[in-house]
Amino acid sequence: MRLKEFAKTGRKVSEIGMGTYYDPLWIAAAFVGWRRGAAAKVLAIEAGLDSGMTLIDTAEIYRSEPLVAQAIRGRKRDEVFLATKVWPNHLHRDVLVRSFKKSLRRLGTTYADLYQVHWPNPGVPIQETMSAMEELIGEGKLMHVGVSNFNLNQLQEAHSALRRSELSSVQLDYSLIHRNVEQDILPYCDREKIALLAYYPLGHGKLPSDPRLDELSAKHGRTRAQVALQWLAGKANVFPIPRASKSDHVKENAGASDWELTEQGRDELGQKFR
């Protein structure tokens, strides 16, 4: 698995990570204590770790933090990059700190590598939220700050609100078939060296069956999904985080690394999905 630097952190992580959002029914059931297929999901995360995928993304709302804790138990903590997220109604300072500490307990760790604002909340000043994040950094419990589902103006505001730290990441829907971020956010991230975590990198499951990927799939001896993921992972500041729910799929996703599309192939593929 190829590693690349995550923003300006000086930390190298796997160019392809793992997402642990499953579905709304999973979340609803988990709220009442039923984690459907939990064992298989833990095995899937472990398969990714064994394949060199060091970046794991979760969130308090996903109810998957305990599964991540099980998967990383017994592994060297500094070899895993743990990213979790805080829900938008928890962005006031005191509530955010409590939410963060609860996430740490569920993850079975003493610190998080990345804490992200899951969605913007116009009812809470971003300065208050970012100040709370920097307090956690000062205490050594948090390494880096990110946001998720922010538009460009919100991203810039969050970036400017940090006084002693850098904004390290933004998480957005990005794939060959959903490319709105290329209009303004991706160029901004490239200029500022902010990592873009791409969720739904396989287009909600549509890309593994899309014949437009067949030519490059045959040329490189890779699956359609691997071609689609490498198209993203080959970009300097983009880290696709496909869902880790089944071990065979995670192993296939890991096979999207350690090879590269040519610039010509990348451009031609991009044109096919315009």
Phi, psi and omega in degrees: 000124180284141177253150172213158185293136179268104180055225181257023187284341187078001182259131175262131179231168180298139182291342174237127181250195180232132173260149181235029167274129182255287176193166182300324180295319177303313182298314181299317180293321181294331178297332179255014172096003180254109179256091184299126177065028185300318183298318180294325179290321175298317178299323179295317178296319178297321178297321177294316178300317179295336179270001177096010179275104187266345183266119178237127179248134176216192180193155180298324182287337182289336184064022181253000180303320178296330178291319176299319179301316179297318185293326184267353182302131179088355178263160178291123186299324184284358176262004178237135177254103185265123178240129174227176188223152179252136183288150188297340177272011178240032188263349171294151190310303186294322181291320178298316180298317178296317180298318180297315181295324177294321177298317178301318180296318180293328179278349179066038183222164180263352179206160174245143178283327182213130175240127188239140170285116190294316177217149176292152176227103183296348179276355179236124179302130181297333178297322179295317181294314181292326177296319178296320177300317182291331174298316180295324176296316180299331179276356180079011181266345181225138180265316188215158185244140176217174176226170182214140177061032176265142170278180186298315181298318179294322178297314180296321179295317179296320180299315182289336184286342179281131184259322186242003184225171175254146170285122188266333188203160168225140181246127186212161174288116183210127177199178177302331183255003175219096193236026180302329184295340182289343182291317184216321186288315181298316176300322178296316179298321179295319179294318186267358184055055174256132180288140175248111176274117186265107174268162190051046184291347176255023174059049181056036178083006182277328187292326179298348178244013183270118183293347178295346179268355190296320184299311180287329176300314179291320182298319185261356182066038182236162178282165177302317181298320180294322177295314181297321179289321180292329176302324177280311186296336179287351177277142192307315188245018184253133179232099177293141180232073177297153184296137177256092180236335179228135186300319182294323178291320179297318178296322176296316179300320179298332178287002175277355180255176179067020170204165185222145167286146173289160177301321178297314179298320179297315180294317180296320179294318177301321179293325180297333184255015176289000000 
